[in-house]
Amino acid sequence: MKSQSITTKQVYAQDSSSNLVGFLQSLFQYNTSTKNTRNTLVLASTFLLMIAGAIAFFTFYTDFEQFNLQRMDSTLGYAFFAVCTGLFMFHCGFFIYKLYLFFKYKPIASVNDEALPSCTVIVPAYNEGKLVFDTLMSLADSEYPEEKLQLLAIDDGSKDDTWYWMQEAKNILGDRVAIFQQPKNKGKRHALYRGFHLGTGDVFVTVDSDSIVDKDTLRNLVSPFITNPDCGAVAGNIKVLNNKKAILPKMLDVSFVMSFEFARSAESSLNSVLCTPGALAAYRKSAVFACLEEWINQTFMGQPSDIGEDRAMTNMILKQGKHVLFQKNANAYTKVPETYKGLYKMFIRWGRSNVRENIAMAKYVFNDFRQENKAGTRLLFLNQSFKIAMSYPLIIFMLYFICTHPLLFVSSSLFSILIISSFSAFFYSKRYNASESLWAYTYSILYTFGLFWITPYAIATAGKRGWLTRELPAK
C-alpha cells in the first residue's frame, strides 16, 4: 500500500518557550506577523555592524600594530604569537587542501532496484509528537522496493503523544512498519540497539524522528555499499526543515550546507567522514555487529555514554579500517532549535561528544588501522584536535584583549567576520538562494559573541550526561 505523500518543503509549527533566555532568545524567536520586518532589521544591523567594524579597524590600525608589538616584547607573548601564527598557517593550508578535496568529490549515483541491498530503517523517538508520524510517512513514500525495506519505529518511553502518532502511522501503513515501545526512557543509543537486533536488512539506516526524506534518499544513501565493498558507513546530507519559521534556523541552514556539502564532501574524498549524523546515516550490518557490544557499553570517565552515539559508531567503524562516505544526493530535512537556549544545548551536546570521540580516535588513528594511505584521516583528526586544544588559550587571550583594548577587539572581530564569512555566503549562494546566504554573516556574529564559550564549557563538562534538548517544557 502506498503511503500519503509528504513534501520536503513542509513547515512545522513549534510551541513558544514560556521562558525567555536573555536578549538573544527574544531577538531570534518571533511570530509570523513580524518575521519579514525582523529579518530585514537583523540583516541590516549585521551589515551596519560589519561596516562599522571595518571602518574602526582601519581607523585604529596603528593601535592594532602597537598592540601586536607589545605582545612580541615578552617571551610569553612571543610564544603565543608564534603558536597562533603556526596554527593559522596550518588552517589556511588545510582549507586549501579541503577545497581541493571538495572539487574532487562526486556522489555515487543510485544502483538499480535489483542491486539495492535489503535495508532496515530504524526511527528512535522520544517526545516528538506528530513529527514521528510525518517521518514514518515520508520514509514509507520512498522509491525503494517494498520487499527490500523494513521500517522500525521505537518509542523510547516518551511522555507525550509520540506513541499515539506511531500507532496512527501503523494504522495507515499496516505491515510496512513495525512499532515498538521501550518500557522506560533508556536513551537513543538503547533504542537503536534494540532496532539493530530486530533488523533483518544487510544495511541499517538510522533516521531521527524529526526528519523528512526525499523519495530517492534511501536508494542514494545505500548505493555506496554496493559499489564499494570497503564502505562501512554513509552520512546523509542534512538540511534544515524549519528554515522558514525563525531566524536561527535560517542561520543554521547556511551553516549546515557548509558542514555537509563542503566539509563532509572533502572528508568523503578521503573515505573518512568523521561523523555520520543521527538525522540520516547508513551502516553495513556486519560493521555494526563488529562493534555493537563495545558501542552499547561505551563509558567515559566511568559513566555510561548516553550522547554522541552517531559519532561513536562512526569512530568504531573507522577503527575497523572501513570507509565512511558522504552522499550529497541523499537528503534529509530536520528540525533545528528556534531559540538560543535550544541552540546552545544542542551545541554543548555536540561539543562534549567531539571531546570524547577525539580522545577515542587518538588511540588508533596513528596506528595501522587501514591498509591504504592514512595521512588524510590523520590530518582531519589533527585539525579537529587543534581546535579543541586551543579553545582555552584563545578564550583567555580574548578576555585579555577585551579588557585592555575593547574597541580593537570588537572592530577586528567584525572585520574578520566580514572577510571569512564571505566564503560561506558565496558557497551557499552558488547552490541555493543568494539572499538567504547573507545569514552566514549573522550566524558568525552570533557564534563569535554569543556562543564562543561552548567548546571550553564542553571540555570542562565532558563527563556530564544528558541529552539536554528532548524534555517536555515545564508546566
C-alpha positions as CSV (number, residue, x, y, z in Angstrom):
1,M,0.0,0.0,0.0
2,K,1.4,3.4,-0.9
3,S,1.6,6.0,1.8
4,Q,0.3,9.6,1.9
5,S,2.7,11.9,0.1
6,I,4.8,14.2,2.3
7,T,6.7,17.2,0.8
8,T,10.1,18.1,2.0
9,K,9.2,21.8,2.0
10,Q,6.6,21.2,4.7
11,V,6.9,23.6,7.6
12,Y,6.2,22.6,11.2
13,A,4.9,24.7,14.0
14,Q,6.7,24.8,17.3
15,D,5.3,26.0,20.6
16,S,7.0,29.0,22.0
17,S,9.0,28.6,25.1
18,S,7.5,30.1,28.2
19,N,10.8,31.4,29.5
20,L,13.0,33.9,27.6
21,V,16.7,33.4,27.9
22,G,18.0,36.9,27.8
23,F,18.3,39.2,24.8
24,L,19.4,36.6,22.3
25,Q,16.4,34.4,22.7
26,S,13.9,37.3,22.5
27,L,15.7,38.5,19.4
28,F,15.7,35.3,17.5
29,Q,12.2,33.9,18.4
30,Y,9.3,35.7,16.7
31,N,5.9,35.3,15.2
32,T,4.7,35.2,11.6
33,S,3.3,38.7,11.6
34,T,6.7,40.3,12.3
35,K,9.1,38.0,10.6
36,N,9.8,39.9,7.4
37,T,10.4,43.2,9.3
38,R,12.6,41.3,11.9
39,N,14.6,39.6,9.1
40,T,15.3,42.9,7.4
41,L,16.2,44.6,10.7
42,V,18.6,41.8,11.7
43,L,20.3,41.6,8.3
44,A,20.6,45.4,8.1
45,S,22.1,45.5,11.6
46,T,24.5,42.8,10.7
47,F,26.0,44.7,7.8
48,L,26.0,48.0,9.6
49,L,28.0,46.3,12.4
50,M,30.5,44.8,10.0
51,I,30.9,48.1,8.1
52,A,31.4,50.0,11.3
53,G,33.9,47.3,12.4
54,A,35.8,47.6,9.2
55,I,35.9,51.4,9.4
56,A,37.0,51.2,13.1
57,F,39.7,48.6,12.2
58,F,41.4,50.8,9.7
59,T,40.9,53.9,12.0
60,F,42.7,52.0,14.8
61,Y,45.1,50.1,12.7
62,T,48.1,51.9,14.1
63,D,46.9,51.0,17.6
64,F,46.4,47.4,16.5
65,E,50.0,47.2,15.2
66,Q,51.3,48.7,18.5
67,F,49.3,46.1,20.5
68,N,51.0,43.3,18.5
69,L,54.4,44.8,19.0
70,Q,53.8,45.0,22.8
71,R,52.9,41.3,22.8
72,M,56.1,40.4,21.0
73,D,58.2,42.1,23.6
74,S,57.5,39.4,26.2
75,T,58.6,35.7,26.0
76,L,55.1,34.5,26.7
77,G,53.6,36.9,24.2
78,Y,56.1,35.9,21.5
79,A,55.5,32.2,22.1
80,F,51.7,32.8,21.9
81,F,52.1,34.7,18.7
82,A,54.3,32.0,17.2
83,V,51.8,29.3,18.1
84,C,48.9,31.2,16.8
85,T,50.7,32.0,13.6
86,G,51.6,28.4,13.1
87,L,48.1,27.3,13.7
88,F,46.8,30.0,11.3
89,M,49.1,28.8,8.6
90,F,48.1,25.2,9.2
91,H,44.4,26.1,9.0
92,C,44.9,28.1,5.8
93,G,46.8,25.3,4.2
94,F,44.2,22.7,5.4
95,F,41.4,24.9,4.0
96,I,43.1,24.9,0.6
97,Y,43.5,21.1,0.9
98,K,39.8,20.7,1.7
99,L,38.9,22.9,-1.2
100,Y,40.9,20.5,-3.5
101,L,39.1,17.5,-1.9
102,F,35.7,19.2,-2.4
103,F,36.2,19.6,-6.1
104,K,37.4,16.0,-6.3
105,Y,34.3,14.7,-4.6
106,K,31.5,13.1,-6.6
107,P,28.4,11.5,-5.1
108,I,27.6,7.9,-6.1
109,A,24.6,7.5,-8.3
110,S,21.8,5.1,-7.3
111,V,22.2,1.5,-8.4
112,N,19.2,-0.2,-10.0
113,D,16.4,-1.9,-8.0
114,E,17.9,-5.4,-8.4
115,A,21.2,-4.4,-7.0
116,L,19.8,-2.5,-4.0
117,P,20.5,-4.2,-0.7
118,S,17.9,-5.2,1.8
119,C,17.5,-2.3,4.2
120,T,16.3,-1.8,7.8
121,V,15.3,1.8,8.7
122,I,15.3,2.5,12.4
123,V,13.5,5.5,13.8
124,P,14.0,6.1,17.5
125,A,11.7,8.7,19.0
126,Y,11.4,10.5,22.3
127,N,8.8,13.3,22.9
128,E,8.5,14.0,19.2
129,G,4.7,14.1,18.9
130,K,3.3,14.3,15.4
131,L,6.7,14.7,13.8
132,V,7.4,11.0,14.1
133,F,4.2,10.3,12.1
134,D,5.5,12.6,9.3
135,T,8.9,11.0,9.4
136,L,7.5,7.5,9.0
137,M,5.2,8.5,6.2
138,S,8.0,10.2,4.2
139,L,10.1,7.0,4.7
140,A,7.3,4.8,3.5
141,D,6.9,7.0,0.5
142,S,10.4,6.3,-0.6
143,E,11.2,5.0,-4.1
144,Y,12.6,1.7,-2.7
145,P,11.5,-1.8,-3.4
146,E,9.0,-2.7,-0.7
147,E,10.1,-6.2,-0.4
148,K,13.7,-5.0,0.5
149,L,12.6,-2.4,3.0
150,Q,12.0,-3.0,6.7
151,L,10.7,0.0,8.7
152,L,11.0,0.0,12.5
153,A,9.9,2.8,14.9
154,I,10.8,2.6,18.6
155,D,9.3,4.9,21.2
156,D,11.9,5.4,23.9
157,G,9.4,5.9,26.8
158,S,8.0,9.2,25.6
159,K,6.0,11.4,28.0
160,D,3.8,12.9,25.2
161,D,1.7,11.5,22.4
162,T,4.5,10.1,20.4
163,W,3.2,6.5,20.8
164,Y,-0.2,7.6,19.6
165,W,1.3,9.0,16.4
166,M,3.3,5.8,15.8
167,Q,0.0,3.9,16.1
168,E,-1.6,6.2,13.6
169,A,1.2,5.6,11.1
170,K,0.8,1.8,11.8
171,N,-2.9,2.1,11.0
172,I,-2.2,3.6,7.6
173,L,1.0,1.6,6.7
174,G,0.0,-1.7,8.1
175,D,2.7,-4.4,7.8
176,R,5.1,-1.9,6.2
177,V,6.0,-0.6,9.6
178,A,6.6,-2.3,12.9
179,I,6.4,-0.2,16.1
180,F,7.8,-0.9,19.5
181,Q,7.7,0.8,22.9
182,Q,10.6,0.8,25.4
183,P,9.3,0.1,29.0
184,K,11.0,3.3,30.1
185,N,13.2,6.0,28.7
186,K,16.7,4.5,28.3
187,G,18.2,6.8,25.7
188,K,18.6,6.9,22.0
189,R,21.5,4.5,22.0
190,H,19.5,1.8,23.6
191,A,16.5,2.3,21.2
192,L,18.9,1.9,18.3
193,Y,20.5,-1.1,19.9
194,R,17.1,-2.8,20.0
195,G,16.5,-1.8,16.4
196,F,19.8,-3.3,15.3
197,H,18.9,-6.6,16.9
198,L,15.4,-6.6,15.3
199,G,16.7,-5.6,11.9
200,T,16.9,-8.1,9.1
201,G,18.4,-5.9,6.4
202,D,22.0,-6.1,5.1
203,V,22.2,-2.3,5.7
204,F,20.9,-0.4,8.7
205,V,19.6,3.2,8.2
206,T,19.0,5.4,11.2
207,V,16.7,8.4,10.9
208,D,15.8,10.9,13.6
209,S,12.1,11.2,14.3
210,D,12.0,14.9,13.4
211,S,13.4,14.3,9.9
212,I,11.8,14.1,6.4
213,V,13.5,12.5,3.5
214,D,13.2,12.8,-0.3
215,K,11.7,9.9,-2.3
216,D,15.2,8.9,-3.7
217,T,17.1,9.5,-0.4
218,L,17.2,5.9,0.8
219,R,18.4,4.4,-2.5
220,N,21.0,7.1,-2.9
221,L,22.2,6.6,0.7
222,V,22.8,2.9,0.5
223,S,24.2,2.6,-3.1
224,P,27.8,3.1,-1.9
225,F,27.6,-0.2,-0.1
226,I,27.1,-1.9,-3.4
227,T,29.8,0.0,-5.4
228,N,32.4,0.0,-2.6
229,P,32.9,-3.3,-0.7
230,D,35.1,-1.5,1.9
231,C,32.3,1.0,2.7
232,G,31.2,0.6,6.4
233,A,29.0,3.7,6.8
234,V,27.5,6.5,4.8
235,A,26.4,10.0,6.0
236,G,23.4,11.7,4.6
237,N,23.0,15.3,3.6
238,I,21.2,17.1,6.3
239,K,19.3,20.3,5.6
240,V,17.1,22.5,7.8
241,L,13.4,21.7,7.7
242,N,12.0,24.8,9.6
243,N,14.2,27.4,7.9
244,K,11.1,29.5,7.0
245,K,9.9,29.8,10.6
246,A,12.6,31.7,12.6
247,I,15.9,33.4,12.3
248,L,18.1,30.8,14.0
249,P,17.1,28.1,11.5
250,K,17.9,30.4,8.7
251,M,21.4,30.8,10.1
252,L,21.8,27.1,10.7
253,D,20.6,26.4,7.2
254,V,23.7,28.1,5.8
255,S,25.9,26.5,8.5
256,F,24.6,23.0,7.7
257,V,25.3,23.5,4.0
258,M,28.9,24.3,4.8
259,S,29.2,21.5,7.3
260,F,27.8,18.8,5.0
261,E,28.1,19.9,1.3
262,F,31.6,21.3,1.8
263,A,33.3,19.8,4.8
264,R,31.9,16.2,4.6
265,S,32.3,16.2,0.8
266,A,36.0,16.8,1.4
267,E,36.2,14.2,4.2
268,S,34.4,11.7,1.9
269,S,37.2,12.1,-0.7
270,L,39.5,10.7,2.0
271,N,37.0,7.9,2.8
272,S,37.0,9.3,6.3
273,V,33.8,11.2,7.2
274,L,34.3,11.8,11.0
275,C,30.6,11.8,11.9
276,T,27.6,10.1,10.3
277,P,24.7,12.3,11.6
278,G,21.9,10.9,13.7
279,A,19.4,12.6,11.4
280,L,20.3,10.3,8.5
281,A,23.0,7.7,8.3
282,A,23.5,4.2,7.0
283,Y,25.7,1.3,8.3
284,R,26.7,-2.0,6.9
285,K,25.2,-4.7,9.2
286,S,28.5,-6.6,9.6
287,A,30.3,-3.4,10.6
288,V,27.7,-2.6,13.2
289,F,27.8,-6.0,14.8
290,A,31.6,-6.0,14.8
291,C,31.5,-3.2,17.4
292,L,27.9,-3.2,18.7
293,E,28.7,-4.5,22.2
294,E,31.6,-2.1,22.6
295,W,29.3,0.7,21.4
296,I,26.3,0.0,23.8
297,N,28.7,-0.4,26.8
298,Q,30.8,2.6,26.0
299,T,31.7,4.7,29.0
300,F,33.5,8.0,29.6
301,M,35.1,8.8,33.0
302,G,33.4,5.8,34.5
303,Q,29.9,6.8,33.3
304,P,27.8,5.2,30.6
305,S,27.8,7.3,27.4
306,D,24.3,8.5,26.6
307,I,25.2,11.1,24.0
308,G,27.2,11.1,20.7
309,E,26.0,7.7,19.6
310,D,26.4,8.7,16.0
311,R,30.0,9.9,16.3
312,A,30.9,6.9,18.5
313,M,29.5,4.4,15.9
314,T,31.4,6.3,13.1
315,N,34.6,6.2,15.1
316,M,34.4,2.5,15.8
317,I,33.7,1.7,12.1
318,L,36.6,3.8,11.0
319,K,38.8,2.0,13.5
320,Q,37.8,-1.3,11.7
321,G,39.6,0.1,8.6
322,K,36.3,0.6,6.8
323,H,35.5,3.6,4.6
324,V,33.0,6.2,5.8
325,L,31.5,8.2,2.9
326,F,29.1,11.1,2.3
327,Q,26.2,11.1,-0.1
328,K,25.3,14.7,-1.2
329,N,22.3,13.3,-3.1
330,A,20.7,11.7,0.0
331,N,18.8,14.5,1.6
332,A,17.1,14.7,5.0
333,Y,15.3,17.8,6.3
334,T,15.5,18.0,10.1
335,K,14.0,20.4,12.6
336,V,16.6,22.6,14.5
337,P,16.2,24.8,17.6
338,E,14.4,28.1,17.1
339,T,15.6,29.6,20.4
340,Y,19.0,30.5,21.8
341,K,18.5,28.1,24.7
342,G,17.8,25.2,22.5
343,L,20.7,26.1,20.2
344,Y,23.3,26.2,22.9
345,K,22.1,23.0,24.5
346,M,22.4,21.2,21.1
347,F,25.9,22.6,20.6
348,I,27.0,21.6,24.2
349,R,25.9,18.0,23.5
350,W,27.8,18.0,20.2
351,G,30.9,19.6,21.8
352,R,31.0,17.0,24.6
353,S,30.7,14.3,22.0
354,N,33.6,15.8,20.0
355,V,35.8,15.9,23.0
356,R,35.1,12.3,24.0
357,E,35.4,10.9,20.5
358,N,38.6,12.8,19.7
359,I,40.2,11.1,22.7
360,A,38.9,7.8,21.5
361,M,40.2,8.4,18.0
362,A,43.7,9.4,19.3
363,K,44.1,5.8,20.5
364,Y,44.0,4.3,17.0
365,V,44.4,7.0,14.3
366,F,48.3,6.9,14.3
367,N,48.3,3.1,14.3
368,D,48.0,0.9,11.2
369,F,44.2,0.8,11.3
370,R,43.7,0.9,7.5
371,Q,45.6,-0.7,4.6
372,E,45.6,2.4,2.3
373,N,47.0,5.8,2.9
374,K,46.0,7.2,6.3
375,A,47.6,10.7,6.1
376,G,44.3,12.4,5.2
377,T,42.4,10.8,8.1
378,R,45.2,11.9,10.5
379,L,45.1,15.5,9.2
380,L,41.3,15.6,9.8
381,F,41.9,14.4,13.4
382,L,44.7,16.9,14.0
383,N,42.6,19.8,12.6
384,Q,39.7,19.0,15.0
385,S,42.1,18.3,17.9
386,F,43.8,21.7,17.5
387,K,40.5,23.5,17.5
388,I,39.6,21.8,20.8
389,A,43.1,22.2,22.4
390,M,43.4,25.9,21.6
391,S,39.9,26.8,22.9
392,Y,41.2,27.7,26.4
393,P,44.3,29.7,25.3
394,L,42.2,31.6,22.8
395,I,39.4,32.4,25.2
396,I,41.9,33.7,27.8
397,F,43.6,35.8,25.1
398,M,40.1,37.1,24.0
399,L,39.2,38.1,27.5
400,Y,42.5,39.9,28.0
401,F,42.1,41.6,24.6
402,I,38.6,42.8,25.6
403,C,39.8,44.1,29.0
404,T,42.7,46.0,27.6
405,H,41.6,47.1,24.1
406,P,37.8,46.6,23.8
407,L,37.4,48.7,20.7
408,L,40.2,46.9,18.9
409,F,38.7,43.6,19.8
410,V,35.3,44.4,18.5
411,S,36.4,46.1,15.3
412,S,39.0,43.4,14.4
413,S,36.4,40.6,15.1
414,L,33.7,42.2,13.0
415,F,36.2,42.9,10.2
416,S,37.4,39.3,10.3
417,I,33.8,38.0,10.1
418,L,33.2,40.2,7.0
419,I,36.2,38.6,5.3
420,I,35.9,34.9,6.5
421,S,32.2,34.5,6.3
422,S,32.1,35.7,2.7
423,F,33.3,32.2,1.6
424,S,30.3,30.6,3.3
425,A,27.9,33.1,1.8
426,F,29.4,32.6,-1.7
427,F,29.3,28.8,-1.3
428,Y,25.6,28.9,-0.3
429,S,24.6,31.4,-2.9
430,K,26.1,29.4,-5.7
431,R,23.9,26.4,-4.7
432,Y,20.7,27.9,-3.3
433,N,19.4,31.4,-2.6
434,A,21.7,34.4,-2.8
435,S,19.6,36.5,-0.4
436,E,19.5,33.6,2.2
437,S,23.3,33.3,2.0
438,L,23.6,36.6,3.9
439,W,22.6,34.8,7.1
440,A,26.2,33.4,7.1
441,Y,27.4,36.8,8.4
442,T,24.7,37.0,11.2
443,Y,25.5,33.4,12.3
444,S,29.2,34.2,12.6
445,I,28.4,37.3,14.7
446,L,26.2,35.2,16.9
447,Y,28.8,32.5,17.3
448,T,31.6,34.9,17.9
449,F,29.9,36.9,20.6
450,G,27.2,34.6,21.9
451,L,28.4,31.0,21.6
452,F,32.2,31.4,21.9
453,W,32.0,29.7,25.3
454,I,30.6,26.4,24.0
455,T,33.8,24.5,23.4
456,P,35.6,25.5,26.7
457,Y,32.4,24.6,28.6
458,A,32.0,21.3,26.7
459,I,35.6,20.4,27.6
460,A,35.1,21.3,31.3
461,T,31.9,19.3,31.4
462,A,32.7,16.5,29.0
463,G,31.9,13.8,31.6
464,K,28.3,15.1,32.2
465,R,25.5,13.0,30.9
466,G,22.1,14.1,29.5
467,W,20.6,14.8,26.1
468,L,19.5,18.3,27.1
469,T,17.1,19.0,24.3
470,R,14.3,16.3,24.4
471,E,12.4,17.0,27.6
472,L,8.9,18.5,27.6
473,P,8.6,22.1,28.7
474,A,7.7,22.6,32.3
475,K,4.0,23.3,33.0
